[in-house]
Amino acid sequence: MTLTDISREAGVGAATVSRALGDHPDVSAATRERVREVAQRLGYRPSVTARALRSGGYQTISAIVPDAEWGWWEPVVRAAFEAAAEAGYQLMVHPVAGAKGGVIAVIDGLVNVPTEGVIVIGTPDQHAVRQACDRISFPAVAIDDTSRNIRLPTVSPRNRMGARELVQHLLSAGYRKIALGRPPTNGDPRWGEGLFIEERVAGYLDALEEAGISVDEDLIVGSADAWDESRALWPELDALLTSGRRFDALFCIADLMAAPALRTLRAHGLRVPDDVAVAGFDDERAALLLDPQLTTSRQPYRAMGVTAVELLLRAIRGESVPIERHELETELIVRSST
């Protein structure tokens, strides 16, 4: 269906149809209404490409979300969608979803999509993402706290400060033997270079040092399968408790780790928070579904989505956006687990 078809049906010239659909003031209200009625009845849709040529852009940006069951990025995308809309842009979401070639293949495919730039969420390899975006001349922003060496303007939470504040909360509540639950830094491609793990561990150590408490290496508990919240027991934590070692609080560097932690503590007859306090990091949905509900450090999900859109739109408009990390404040959320 074309402007010519509408012109024939409405009994006006094609130029008048174009002006009527574009809200030009030199077309009467009656003509605009008649043209729009005909266009709707005939199923006319304006050409995205033609509109982009007129305006100088598609007014659309993209976000690539990671291929993982861990859906922490959903509130980030929601906030990015709202921020884009306020700026007159649409946001398209592209899940990696097991695509052959992963995130790089998705970026390569954007050359055939009416979009002007991309936000890449949770990428394990910024170098490859940078190369892929350069191939198609796309501006890009990352939401990423896994990469030590960044190649894109990057938005992250302040993981170290968030962990430090959370452990300080435990200390102020009177807990002194505070265990740390952590996965290994490397070994899972979803962790990328594991920066967020190291930063949260560093925040834990900072708080203990400031309080004058020596680090007990035996209370730093590994987890070979940290992201499986369905486990009945946390094997490494179970082994520590079986050995007779005790602690009065446990800080898990991710909320998902707290679920098997609670089950393991209960299996040893320990009550939360009466015998052991438990805290996490992220404030995902899991934090509210656990019993007791979890004290945690909330990632700045909304601010990350909004900031990423702002940086990307600046790049689209031709501004020089430095390749640097924009760290945003976390928020301590105190619930009944402590």
N, C-alpha and C positions, 0 to 999 in steps of 0.2 A: 504494500500500500504506500503510495507516494503522495507528495503535495499536489501533483497533477490530478490524481484521482479525487482528492478532496475538492480541488478547484472546480472540477467538472460537476460534482454532486452539489456543491454549495452555490454554484452559479457566480463565482467571483474569480478573479485572476489568481494565478499561482503566487505572485508576489504579495497579493493581499492576504492569502492564506498564511504565508510565511510570517508576515507582520502581525497578523491576528494571533497566531500561536506564540509569537514572541512578545505579546503585550505592548506593541508599539502604540503610542498615543494617537497616531493619525488614523487609526481604525476605530470606527464607532463601536460602542458597547454591543449594539444589536448584531453587528457583523461578527464581532469576536465570539459572541455566544453561539451564533449559527455555525460558524466554522468549527468551534470546539465540539459542538454536538455532532456534527458530521464526522469529525475525526474520531471521536469516541465510538460512534456507531459502526464505522468502517474498520475499527481496530488499528488505527494508525499509531505508530510509535516513532518518535524522533530518532534520527541517526545519532548514535553516541559519537561516532567518528566526526560527523559534520559539526556537531555541537562543540567538540574539542577543538576543531580547527578554528571555529569562531571565537572561542573563549581563550584559546591558548593552552588548554589543558583539559584533562578528563574530570577534574575535581573529585578524583577517587584515589585512595591509597590502600595498601594491602598490609595485612599482618599474617605472618606465618607462625602457626602454633606447633609445639613439639609433638612428637609421636610418643606419648606416654600416658599411662592411666592416671598419673599424678596430675590432676587438673588445676594446679594452683593458679594457672594463668587466666582462668575464666573471668575473675573480677577485673584483671588488667585489661582484657579485651573489651569488656563492657564499658569501662571508663574511657578507653581509647575511642570507641565508637561514638560516645557522647561528645568527647572533645572534638573529634573530626566533624561531627554534625554541626556543632556550634560555629565551626570555621567554614561551613558551607561545603564540606567534603563528605563523601561516603567512604565507609571502611569495608573492604572485602577481606574475609578470613579464609586462609588457605591451610588446612591441616596437612601435615606431612603424612600422617596416616599410612605408614608403611610403604610410601612411594619408593619405587626402585630408584636408587640414587639419592634418597633422603632429601634434606633441605636444599641441597645444591640443585637437584633436579627441579624442585619446585621454583626456585629462583630463576633458573634457565627458562622455565615455561612462562614466566611473567612477561616475556617479550611479546607474547601473543595475547596479553590481557590488557584491557583499557585501564591502566593504573599508572601513577606518576612516581611512586616511591614505596618502600617496604620497611616495615618494622619486623625484625626477626626476634622471636621470643625464645629464650633458653637454648641458644646455639652452643654446641660443644666445640666449635672450631671457627673462630672469627676470621682467621686468615683465609680459609676457603670461601667463606661468605663474602668477604671483601672482593676477592677475585671474581666470583660469580656476578656480583653487582656491577663491578667495573666492566665486565664483558658486555652488559646490556645498558651501560650508562645510567644506572639507577641510583639515586640517593638512598641511603639505608641508615637505620638506627637499630641498635641492639638493646634488648632488655635482658641482662645477663649478669649473673654474679658468680659464674663458674670460671671465667677466663682471666688469667693473670695478665696476659699481653693482649690488649685490645687493639682492633684495627678499625673500629667504627665508633661514632659517638654512642656512649653506653650508659644506660640507666640501671642502677642497682640499689638495693637497700643497704643501710649501714649495718652490716652484719656484726662486726666486732663490737660496736657500741651497743647494739641491741642485746647481744649475749652478755656483755658486761653488766648492763642495767638489770637483766633478769637475774643473774647470779647475785648481784648486790641486793635485790629484793629478797632472795633466799637467806642471805646473811643477816639482813636487817630483821628477818622473822625469827632469828635465833639458830638457824641451821649452821653447822660447822663442818660436818663430814659430808661434803657434796660430791657425789659421783658424777661422771660425765659419760654419756652414751654417744658414740660417734661411729660412723662408717669409715673404712679406709679412704684416704684421699684419692687414690687412683684405683682403677680396676673396673669401673662401670662407665661406659661412654656417656650416660646421661649426666654424669657429674662434670664432664669436660675436664678442665684442669684442677677442679676441686677447690677453687678459691674460697667459696662460701664456707666450706667445711673448716678450712684452716683459720678463717677469720672468726668463726664462732668459737672454735677452740681457743683462739688467742684472747677473745673477750672473757671466757671462763677463767683463763689463767690470770688475766689482768685483775679481775675482781678478787681472786684469792690473794694475789700478791699485795694489793692495796689493803686487804684486811689482815695481813701478816700471817696468813695460813699457808703452811708448806703444802706443796702438791704431792699427793699420794698417787704414784703411778699405778698402783693396783686398782685404784678407783676410776681409772680411765678405761671404760669398757668398750671393746670393739663390737661391731655388728657386721657380719659378712653379707647379710641380706637385709639391709636397713629399710628398704622401701616396701617390704612385704608386711603390711599391718595385720594380715590375717593369721599370722603365726600364733599357735597356742602358747609357745614359750620362746623367749629370747635365749638361745643356747649359751652365749658367753656370759650373760647376766645370771642365768641359772647356775652356771659353774661357779661364779664368784660367790653367790649366796650359799651354795652347797659347801663351799670351802670354809664357811663360818664367818667371812668378812661381812661387816655391817656398815651402813651409812645412813644418814638421816634425811638426805635429799638426793634426787637424781635429776640432772639436766640433760634432756635429749635434744640433740641439735636439730631435730626435725619432729614435728608433731606426729608423723606416721610411726615413729619409733616408740612413742608413748603407749600405743595400744598393746603390743606384746610385752612392754615393760610392766604395765599394770597387771596383766595376766600372770606374769612370772612372779611378781611380788606377792600376789594373792596365793599363788601355789605354795609359797613359803610361809604363809600365814601372816603376812605383813599387810597392815591396813594403810590406806592412803586417804588423808594425809597424816593420820594419827601416829603411825610408825615411820613412814617415809613420805616426804613431799615429792611430787613429780611435776616437772615443768618442761615445756617444749619450745619450739620456734616455728613461726610462719603464721599461726592462727588460720589454719585451713578449717574446712567443715569438720574434719575429724576431731578438732579440739572441743567442739560443742557436743559431739555424739558420744564421747567417752564418758565413763562414769568412774570417778567424779569428773566434771568438766575441767578442762586443762588450762592452767596458767601458762601463758605463752608470750612471745614477742611477735607482734603483728607486723607483717611486711606492709609497706605503704603501697598496696596494690593500686588504688585509684590514682595516687600521685604518680606512680610509675607509668601508667597508661597515658595520662594527660601530658606528662613531660616528654614522653617519646613522640607523641603526635606534634607537640610544639616544636621539637627539634627537627622532625622530618619536614614539616611545612616550611620552616625557615630554609632548609636546604633546597626544597622545591622552588622556593621564590628566588633562589640564586645567592643566598647568604653563605658565607664561609662558616661552617659549623665545625669547631675544633674537635679532633679525635681525643676525647677525654671522658673520664667516668663521672657521672652525676650521681652522687650518693644521697639517698633520701632517708629521713629519720624513720625508725621503727617506733612502735608504741607498745609499752608493757600492758598486758591485759591480765589482771589478777582474777583467778577463779578458784573454785573450791579444792583443787588438787594440791594447793599449797596453804 
